[in-house]
Amino acid sequence: MFLALSALFWPVFAAPQEALPVVELLHDNTEIRESCRVHISPGRVIADGDGNGVLHILSPNVVVEFAEGSVLRGVRPDVVTEDLEGIGIRIEGVEGVVLKNAAVRGFRCGILATQADGLRVEGARLRNNFRQKLKSTPMREDLADWLRPHENDEQQWRKLYGAGLCIEDSTQVWVEGVEVRDQQNGIVLDRVQDATIQNNDCSYLSGWGLALWRSSNNLIQNNRFEFCVRGYSHQVYNRGQDSAGILLFEQCSENRILANTITHCGDGIFAFSGREALGEISPPEENFSYQRRGNAKNLIARNIIEDCVAHGIELTFGFDNQIIGNQISRNAICGIWGGYSQDTLIQANRFAQNGDAGYGLERGAINVDHPVANIILNNQFSGDRCGIHLWNQEHPFAQTPWAAANGAPSEGNLVLANHFQQIEPAIQLRGKVVALHRLNQLVQSTVEVEQDAQWKEYPLEWTASMPNIKVVEKAAPNSLPGREHILLTEWGPWNQKEKIWQLVSLTGREHLYRVLPGDAQVDLRFIEGGGKVIIRPLPQHPGPGKFYHVIPGLKGYQEYIISAVVDGRRYTFKNHFLGCTWQVRHFVSPCDPREDLETWRSAAEKEDAVKWSTTMLQLDFGAGGPKDVMEGDSRADFSTVDSFGTIATARIQLPKGRWVFRTRSDDGIRLWVDGKLLIDRWTHHAAVEDQAQLDLGKTKVVTVRVEHFELDGQALLSVDIEPQR
């Protein structure tokens, strides 16, 4: 009788761990149909030859565990490339799978699960899977590095950008204890509902720590997303390029984002309601309603969001979202950007020192364009560039289907019981916006209200309690405070451990290299003449590392080769000094230069034109103007950020040979050499690169003239001259 009962009930109980049969993984397209432990010999490489996955889990309710030390590798460990393809582990159309301790490296997507309800992924270690090689350098941004998260209905995210773990079209998923490092994206949820994502660490990534697409009602709790970043060079540019710790795109609602540590990312949390929601693409069905369409009813509570290079939280075109009890500090553009947000509650957060590198109207702690019925309650502000900035100005977006369905006057906004410490201004209202206030405390802080705005006292008594939000205790950040610790290499953020040698900046007077951590053995050889390497600190790059300055020994063009040995690895750069001085003039455009060039040029000769000089013509105005790029004592009060012109000239001695003139411009540019027009893009355009060649039969001093105009938006003028290699 006992034996019969045992046989009857044995399938109900999970097999003891030591009883799992062992599967030796030897080849592509290995199928798993029962619970097992996967063993992979050290050093074995198994590529996904047909792109459908190496290891296939094909049965429901199985437990698949990786043996200790087993790593599924798609390429050799020494291969560093952006050409990775294939999938490590594939789960499709089966429920209740438990995957434990999987270690996957060297694929486009480490683990891919589709229609896998009840999936449980525990303890996965995902490293060195796909990442793009970045074209941006510490000296300048390359716009090709910008991500495009706006489209993913055809799985563009994982196909273009890869993922450590990607889960699609699934419900009741559990992901815990997953560690992702040194690749582009961590965890991607595509149309996932009712998932729990907790106690994971997706850090030092060049894209997104956690990315959600059309995914709702998920719990995201007590995770680490640190250094998920690209598009940053400290005190040079802070773009972020749409990288983020947590990304929520296209109608992600009722998610609970609780007690996560999100630091040193592009955006901390980037939540965009989506192109379908806004009506930027064709609706999926007839009679599609745009009413309150977008990201809605998400709760973002008790997170640490610090040192992000763009926004701490970007939450745009959403409804009924709550941002409660977070610590939001030292984010470059602003703490919260909530454009067109409606019925948002921002309560009991601590803001500090946000907005020191803002763009346009965005700077400070809380920024909302076209706010409707938002409540800003019982927050603390200290040292932010601006405390609360609300505005309503005309914008073409008003013509979209979303705006037609949801547009409303910027009224019903409440600013209640907040505390401001040393903020100028603490509160700023622009345009046709109405805000009611009561019980705010302003210590060494002011309120600025422009003519069309209304700042009225709230007529009623106000009492409010903190919502009861049950969360686990969040951990402190692993990293040091301050954005100076974000160092981007060509493969993404420096992981604070590996030794690297990096070109940091170029001027006509010196080139700067950095080694970190520790020292380098440096050998310098000039092709002609002399020069030297000196070691000294660099005030504008206060982050870690030792700085090596290469100083030319001659005036004019001079080539050199520098070689550095860092921890046994040799790095070699061939570079050159151009050795010239650009004479630059900035002036307010009196007309459209495309229509009346002579009148436009004549403005450069007037007394109010600003004159200065520089050794390199690398002027990234951003959303600013000439005063934002001028050096040292040359800085002048030039308040215009739109509709200005620049004319620059230089005399340069170039050796015999073929030379490449390369420009990057936004807006129009023309470049002449000795009166010959080489580059002509005299149009209103976004940032673009042009190049032209010049053949010199002998060494010669040439005269270079550059004309550039800016109409509106971003502005950029960059000229490089180098020998053709």
CORFENMO-V670140 format. One record per residue. N is the residue number from 0. PSI is psi in whole degrees, -180 to 180 (999 if undefined). OMEGA is omega in degrees with one decimal (* if undefined). BURIAL is I if it has 16 or more other C-alpha atoms within 10 Angstrom, else O. Layout:
{{N,PSI,OMEGA,BURIAL} {N,PSI,OMEGA,BURIAL}}
This chain:
{{0,-44,180.0,O} {1,-42,-179.8,O} {2,-38,-179.8,O} {3,-42,178.8,O} {4,-39,179.1,O} {5,-44,-179.9,O} {6,-35,-177.5,O} {7,-41,-173.4,O} {8,-5,-176.9,O} {9,-42,-178.7,O} {10,-18,-178.0,O} {11,-29,-173.2,O} {12,142,175.8,O} {13,141,179.1,O} {14,140,174.5,O} {15,149,-174.6,O} {16,-42,-176.7,O} {17,-12,-178.0,O} {18,-7,-179.0,O} {19,132,175.7,I} {20,151,-177.9,O} {21,132,174.3,I} {22,121,176.4,I} {23,115,-177.9,O} {24,116,-173.7,I} {25,-24,-170.5,O} {26,167,177.1,O} {27,155,176.7,I} {28,38,172.4,I} {29,131,-176.3,O} {30,137,177.1,O} {31,123,-178.7,I} {32,0,176.5,O} {33,164,179.7,I} {34,140,-176.1,I} {35,170,171.4,I} {36,128,-176.5,I} {37,127,176.8,I} {38,135,178.1,I} {39,127,-179.3,I} {40,144,178.8,O} {41,133,176.3,O} {42,-7,-179.0,O} {43,136,177.5,I} {44,127,179.3,I} {45,105,179.4,I} {46,152,174.5,I} {47,91,-171.1,I} {48,-31,-176.8,O} {49,5,173.5,O} {50,12,-178.0,O} {51,7,178.8,I} {52,145,177.0,I} {53,-52,-177.0,I} {54,120,-177.1,I} {55,122,175.0,I} {56,115,-165.6,I} {57,-4,-177.1,I} {58,148,178.3,I} {59,158,169.6,I} {60,33,175.9,I} {61,156,174.9,I} {62,121,178.4,I} {63,120,-176.0,I} {64,138,174.6,I} {65,134,175.5,I} {66,154,-179.7,I} {67,132,179.2,O} {68,-7,-179.7,O} {69,128,-179.7,I} {70,126,174.6,I} {71,112,-176.6,I} {72,134,175.5,I} {73,-22,176.7,I} {74,169,178.0,I} {75,152,-178.1,O} {76,-27,-176.6,O} {77,0,-179.1,O} {78,122,174.3,O} {79,111,-173.2,I} {80,155,173.0,O} {81,12,-178.1,I} {82,16,-179.3,O} {83,140,179.1,I} {84,174,172.3,I} {85,176,-176.6,I} {86,138,178.2,I} {87,-64,-177.7,I} {88,132,-177.5,I} {89,127,175.9,I} {90,124,-175.6,I} {91,125,171.6,I} {92,19,178.0,O} {93,144,-175.9,I} {94,157,168.4,I} {95,20,179.3,I} {96,138,173.2,I} {97,121,-179.9,I} {98,120,-174.7,I} {99,136,167.5,I} {100,30,178.2,I} {101,134,175.5,I} {102,118,-173.5,I} {103,132,179.8,I} {104,147,168.7,I} {105,33,177.6,I} {106,165,170.6,I} {107,-43,177.6,I} {108,123,-176.9,I} {109,-56,179.5,I} {110,128,178.6,I} {111,121,179.2,I} {112,128,-179.2,I} {113,134,-178.5,I} {114,57,-176.0,I} {115,64,-179.7,I} {116,141,178.4,I} {117,10,178.4,I} {118,142,175.5,I} {119,120,178.6,I} {120,121,-176.6,I} {121,133,168.1,I} {122,22,180.0,I} {123,146,176.7,I} {124,109,-172.6,I} {125,115,-175.0,I} {126,150,170.8,I} {127,35,167.3,I} {128,-166,-166.9,I} {129,140,166.9,I} {130,145,178.6,I} {131,146,171.8,I} {132,125,-174.2,I} {133,139,178.8,I} {134,-20,176.7,O} {135,149,179.5,I} {136,172,175.2,I} {137,-22,-178.6,I} {138,-36,-174.9,I} {139,154,177.8,I} {140,145,170.1,I} {141,120,-174.8,I} {142,-16,177.7,O} {143,-16,-178.4,O} {144,-9,-179.2,I} {145,135,173.9,I} {146,160,174.5,I} {147,90,-179.8,O} {148,3,-170.3,I} {149,-12,-178.3,I} {150,128,177.8,O} {151,12,179.8,I} {152,-16,174.3,O} {153,31,176.6,O} {154,38,179.9,O} {155,-32,-176.2,O} {156,-55,-175.8,I} {157,-29,-179.7,I} {158,-40,-178.5,O} {159,-41,-168.4,O} {160,-9,177.7,I} {161,176,178.4,I} {162,151,169.7,I} {163,-55,177.9,I} {164,124,177.4,I} {165,127,179.2,I} {166,130,-174.5,I} {167,142,170.3,I} {168,53,-175.7,I} {169,158,177.2,I} {170,160,174.6,I} {171,48,177.7,I} {172,150,177.0,I} {173,123,178.8,I} {174,120,-175.8,I} {175,143,174.6,I} {176,21,179.8,I} {177,134,176.5,I} {178,127,178.4,I} {179,134,-178.1,I} {180,153,164.8,I} {181,50,172.8,I} {182,-165,-174.3,I} {183,-55,-175.9,I} {184,149,179.3,I} {185,-89,-176.3,I} {186,130,177.0,I} {187,127,174.5,I} {188,114,-177.5,I} {189,108,-177.0,I} {190,54,179.3,I} {191,135,-178.8,I} {192,150,171.3,I} {193,39,179.0,I} {194,156,170.3,I} {195,121,179.2,I} {196,104,-173.8,I} {197,152,175.8,I} {198,36,175.6,I} {199,162,179.4,I} {200,101,178.7,I} {201,94,-171.5,I} {202,162,-178.4,I} {203,54,-179.9,I} {204,154,-178.1,I} {205,14,178.2,I} {206,-102,-174.9,I} {207,136,173.7,I} {208,-52,176.4,I} {209,127,-177.8,I} {210,128,-179.9,I} {211,134,176.1,I} {212,120,-179.3,I} {213,43,-176.0,I} {214,130,-172.5,I} {215,161,175.6,I} {216,41,178.1,I} {217,148,175.3,I} {218,121,-179.3,I} {219,104,-164.0,I} {220,132,169.6,I} {221,42,174.8,I} {222,163,172.1,I} {223,127,171.4,I} {224,92,-176.9,I} {225,137,179.1,I} {226,47,167.9,I} {227,90,-162.3,I} {228,150,167.7,I} {229,173,175.6,I} {230,46,179.1,I} {231,136,169.2,I} {232,120,-168.2,I} {233,124,179.8,I} {234,14,174.8,O} {235,-56,173.4,O} {236,149,179.4,I} {237,86,-173.7,I} {238,-38,-179.7,I} {239,-34,173.6,I} {240,33,177.9,I} {241,22,166.3,I} {242,160,-176.6,I} {243,153,170.1,I} {244,-51,176.4,I} {245,130,-179.9,I} {246,131,174.8,I} {247,113,-176.1,I} {248,141,172.7,I} {249,78,168.1,I} {250,56,172.5,I} {251,118,-171.4,I} {252,158,175.2,I} {253,32,172.1,I} {254,147,178.1,I} {255,113,-176.9,I} {256,101,-165.4,I} {257,131,166.7,I} {258,37,174.6,I} {259,154,175.1,I} {260,114,-173.1,I} {261,103,-176.3,I} {262,154,173.3,I} {263,39,178.3,I} {264,179,173.0,I} {265,-81,158.2,I} {266,150,172.7,I} {267,-62,173.8,I} {268,123,-177.6,I} {269,105,-176.4,I} {270,110,179.6,I} {271,131,-172.6,I} {272,-28,171.3,I} {273,153,-178.3,I} {274,-36,175.9,I} {275,-43,-179.3,I} {276,-36,-177.1,I} {277,-15,-177.5,I} {278,21,178.2,I} {279,-15,174.5,O} {280,168,-177.5,O} {281,139,179.8,O} {282,152,-176.6,O} {283,-13,-175.8,O} {284,161,175.2,O} {285,151,179.2,O} {286,30,176.3,O} {287,129,-177.0,O} {288,129,176.0,O} {289,0,-177.7,I} {290,119,-179.9,O} {291,40,178.7,I} {292,132,178.5,I} {293,-164,174.3,I} {294,125,-173.7,I} {295,147,170.9,I} {296,32,171.8,I} {297,144,177.3,I} {298,120,177.9,I} {299,104,-169.1,I} {300,138,169.6,I} {301,36,174.1,I} {302,156,168.0,I} {303,118,-177.2,I} {304,102,-170.5,I} {305,152,168.4,I} {306,32,175.7,I} {307,147,-171.1,I} {308,-11,174.0,I} {309,-100,-177.9,I} {310,145,169.4,I} {311,-53,175.9,I} {312,125,170.3,I} {313,115,-173.3,I} {314,90,-169.0,I} {315,146,175.5,I} {316,30,-176.5,I} {317,173,-176.1,I} {318,139,169.3,I} {319,31,175.8,I} {320,153,-178.1,I} {321,131,178.0,I} {322,105,-165.8,I} {323,129,167.3,I} {324,28,179.5,I} {325,157,172.1,I} {326,112,-170.8,I} {327,105,-169.4,I} {328,144,167.5,I} {329,30,175.3,I} {330,139,-161.9,I} {331,-52,-176.9,I} {332,-57,175.4,I} {333,166,178.6,I} {334,-50,178.1,I} {335,127,170.7,I} {336,115,-173.4,I} {337,48,-176.7,I} {338,128,177.0,I} {339,24,177.5,I} {340,144,179.0,I} {341,139,176.4,I} {342,40,178.1,I} {343,137,174.2,I} {344,121,176.5,I} {345,103,-168.0,I} {346,137,167.9,I} {347,34,174.3,I} {348,157,175.5,I} {349,116,179.2,I} {350,138,178.4,I} {351,126,168.7,I} {352,38,176.4,I} {353,150,168.5,I} {354,22,-179.3,I} {355,-13,178.5,I} {356,55,-176.0,I} {357,170,178.2,I} {358,126,176.0,I} {359,-128,-179.2,O} {360,-11,-177.4,O} {361,115,171.9,I} {362,147,176.4,I} {363,-151,-173.4,I} {364,-63,-176.6,I} {365,124,177.7,I} {366,126,178.3,I} {367,121,172.9,I} {368,134,-177.2,I} {369,55,178.9,I} {370,141,177.7,I} {371,117,172.0,I} {372,41,175.6,I} {373,144,-179.2,I} {374,121,178.2,I} {375,106,-163.2,I} {376,127,166.1,I} {377,41,174.9,I} {378,160,176.0,I} {379,133,-179.2,I} {380,134,-179.7,I} {381,118,172.6,I} {382,14,178.5,I} {383,155,179.0,I} {384,-35,173.0,I} {385,146,-178.8,I} {386,-72,-180.0,I} {387,125,-178.7,I} {388,112,179.7,I} {389,136,178.8,I} {390,162,177.6,I} {391,106,178.5,I} {392,154,-177.8,O} {393,141,-177.6,O} {394,143,178.8,O} {395,-20,-179.9,O} {396,-21,-178.8,O} {397,-15,-178.8,O} {398,-3,-176.1,O} {399,159,177.0,O} {400,-38,179.4,I} {401,-46,-179.1,I} {402,-36,178.1,I} {403,-36,-178.1,O} {404,-29,-171.0,O} {405,-5,-178.0,I} {406,141,-179.6,I} {407,157,175.5,O} {408,148,-179.7,O} {409,74,-177.5,I} {410,175,177.5,I} {411,14,179.9,I} {412,133,-178.6,I} {413,133,176.2,I} {414,101,-166.5,I} {415,133,167.3,I} {416,39,175.0,I} {417,157,179.7,I} {418,127,-178.5,I} {419,130,-178.7,I} {420,114,174.4,I} {421,61,179.2,I} {422,126,178.5,I} {423,106,-6.5,I} {424,155,174.6,I} {425,-41,-178.7,I} {426,132,179.2,I} {427,127,178.8,I} {428,133,178.8,I} {429,149,174.9,I} {430,-162,-174.2,I} {431,75,179.4,I} {432,141,-179.7,I} {433,131,176.5,I} {434,137,176.6,I} {435,141,-174.4,I} {436,156,175.0,I} {437,140,170.5,I} {438,23,173.9,I} {439,143,178.4,O} {440,124,-179.8,O} {441,112,178.6,I} {442,115,-176.3,O} {443,43,-176.9,O} {444,158,-174.9,I} {445,167,175.1,I} {446,133,176.8,O} {447,122,-179.0,O} {448,116,179.1,O} {449,171,-166.8,O} {450,-45,-174.5,O} {451,-12,-177.3,O} {452,161,179.9,I} {453,128,-179.9,I} {454,99,-171.6,I} {455,149,177.7,O} {456,135,177.6,O} {457,128,-168.4,O} {458,-7,-172.9,O} {459,158,170.3,O} {460,152,-175.6,O} {461,127,171.5,O} {462,141,179.8,O} {463,142,177.9,O} {464,160,178.5,O} {465,129,176.8,O} {466,148,178.3,O} {467,102,-177.7,O} {468,115,-179.5,O} {469,116,178.9,O} {470,158,172.0,O} {471,162,-178.4,O} {472,127,-178.8,O} {473,152,179.4,I} {474,154,175.7,O} {475,154,178.7,O} {476,146,174.6,I} {477,-24,-169.2,O} {478,164,177.7,O} {479,147,178.3,O} {480,149,177.8,O} {481,134,-179.1,I} {482,-13,177.4,I} {483,-14,178.8,I} {484,-2,174.8,I} {485,114,179.0,I} {486,116,-177.8,I} {487,132,170.9,I} {488,-177,179.6,I} {489,-13,179.8,I} {490,10,178.2,I} {491,-168,-176.0,I} {492,138,175.0,I} {493,135,-174.0,I} {494,14,175.4,I} {495,7,-176.8,O} {496,-54,-175.6,O} {497,150,177.5,O} {498,136,179.7,I} {499,156,174.0,I} {500,128,-167.2,I} {501,135,170.0,I} {502,123,-171.7,I} {503,-45,-177.2,I} {504,156,179.2,I} {505,132,165.7,I} {506,174,177.9,I} {507,-11,-176.4,I} {508,-26,178.5,I} {509,154,172.5,I} {510,143,-172.4,I} {511,128,175.7,I} {512,153,-178.9,I} {513,141,170.6,I} {514,141,175.8,I} {515,145,-17.8,I} {516,171,173.5,I} {517,-148,-173.0,O} {518,171,175.3,I} {519,152,170.4,I} {520,113,-168.6,O} {521,134,174.2,O} {522,128,-177.2,O} {523,132,177.9,I} {524,119,175.1,O} {525,139,-179.8,I} {526,-42,174.0,O} {527,147,177.5,O} {528,-167,-176.3,O} {529,179,178.3,O} {530,-174,-177.9,O} {531,163,172.9,O} {532,130,173.6,I} {533,155,-179.4,O} {534,125,177.2,O} {535,159,179.5,O} {536,161,179.8,O} {537,109,-174.1,O} {538,-37,-175.9,O} {539,-6,173.7,O} {540,76,-172.8,I} {541,5,-178.9,O} {542,-173,-175.8,I} {543,163,174.9,I} {544,164,175.0,I} {545,138,-171.6,I} {546,132,-179.9,I} {547,121,-176.0,I} {548,124,176.3,I} {549,122,-175.8,I} {550,127,179.9,I} {551,156,178.1,I} {552,-10,-177.9,O} {553,161,169.6,O} {554,156,-179.4,O} {555,-168,-176.0,I} {556,135,-178.8,I} {557,124,179.2,I} {558,153,174.4,O} {559,162,172.9,I} {560,126,177.7,O} {561,134,-178.8,I} {562,134,-179.4,I} {563,135,175.2,I} {564,118,-177.8,I} {565,112,177.9,I} {566,42,176.8,O} {567,-7,179.7,O} {568,135,-177.9,O} {569,134,174.2,O} {570,136,-179.5,O} {571,131,176.1,O} {572,139,168.1,O} {573,126,-174.7,O} {574,180,-178.7,O} {575,156,168.7,I} {576,136,178.9,I} {577,-36,174.0,I} {578,60,178.2,I} {579,170,176.4,I} {580,124,176.6,I} {581,128,171.7,I} {582,119,-169.3,I} {583,140,173.1,I} {584,132,172.8,I} {585,144,-178.4,I} {586,154,176.6,I} {587,130,-179.2,I} {588,123,178.2,I} {589,-10,-176.3,O} {590,178,173.9,I} {591,115,-175.1,O} {592,-16,176.6,I} {593,-18,-176.6,O} {594,-31,-178.4,O} {595,81,-172.9,O} {596,-41,-175.3,O} {597,-41,176.7,O} {598,-41,178.3,O} {599,-46,-179.6,I} {600,-36,-177.5,I} {601,-25,179.3,O} {602,-24,178.9,I} {603,-19,-178.0,I} {604,-3,-177.3,O} {605,162,-173.9,O} {606,-29,-176.9,O} {607,-1,173.7,O} {608,142,-179.1,I} {609,131,-177.2,I} {610,137,175.9,I} {611,178,-178.6,I} {612,155,179.6,I} {613,156,179.8,I} {614,-15,177.8,I} {615,137,-179.7,I} {616,80,-179.9,I} {617,86,-171.1,I} {618,95,176.7,I} {619,93,-177.2,I} {620,-26,-173.6,I} {621,-133,175.5,I} {622,7,-178.9,I} {623,-152,-177.7,I} {624,-164,-175.9,I} {625,-36,-177.5,I} {626,-17,-179.7,I} {627,-8,-178.0,I} {628,-15,-178.2,O} {629,149,-171.2,I} {630,143,169.0,O} {631,-129,-177.0,O} {632,-6,180.0,O} {633,-15,-176.4,O} {634,137,-178.8,O} {635,163,178.5,O} {636,94,180.0,O} {637,88,-167.1,I} {638,-18,-176.9,O} {639,128,175.3,O} {640,-11,175.1,I} {641,158,175.5,I} {642,60,174.1,I} {643,163,-179.5,I} {644,158,177.4,I} {645,131,171.7,I} {646,127,-177.6,I} {647,141,178.0,I} {648,152,177.6,I} {649,147,170.8,I} {650,124,-171.3,I} {651,131,174.4,I} {652,117,-178.8,I} {653,134,176.6,I} {654,166,176.4,I} {655,141,177.1,O} {656,-170,-179.3,O} {657,129,-175.7,O} {658,144,178.6,I} {659,125,174.2,I} {660,120,-175.4,I} {661,128,179.5,I} {662,152,168.4,I} {663,131,-171.0,I} {664,151,171.6,I} {665,99,13.8,I} {666,-114,-166.3,I} {667,150,179.9,I} {668,147,168.1,I} {669,145,-179.8,I} {670,129,176.6,I} {671,147,169.1,I} {672,120,-176.9,I} {673,42,176.2,O} {674,-4,179.5,O} {675,125,-179.3,O} {676,116,-179.5,O} {677,-38,-178.3,O} {678,129,-177.3,I} {679,97,173.5,O} {680,71,-173.9,I} {681,64,-175.2,I} {682,167,172.9,I} {683,109,-173.4,I} {684,161,171.4,I} {685,174,-174.8,O} {686,131,-178.2,I} {687,153,178.9,O} {688,138,173.5,O} {689,157,175.3,O} {690,156,177.9,I} {691,159,-178.3,O} {692,151,176.0,I} {693,124,177.8,O} {694,126,177.0,O} {695,123,178.5,O} {696,-12,178.2,O} {697,166,175.6,O} {698,135,-171.7,O} {699,147,170.5,O} {700,117,-178.9,O} {701,153,176.5,O} {702,123,-179.1,O} {703,133,177.8,I} {704,133,180.0,I} {705,133,172.0,I} {706,139,-175.7,I} {707,139,174.1,I} {708,151,176.5,I} {709,126,177.9,I} {710,-54,-179.6,I} {711,167,177.8,O} {712,-144,-179.2,O} {713,153,179.3,I} {714,142,-177.8,I} {715,136,173.0,I} {716,117,-178.4,I} {717,133,177.5,I} {718,125,174.2,I} {719,142,176.4,O} {720,124,-176.7,O} {721,155,177.7,I} {722,147,176.4,O} {723,125,-176.2,O} {724,999,*,O}}
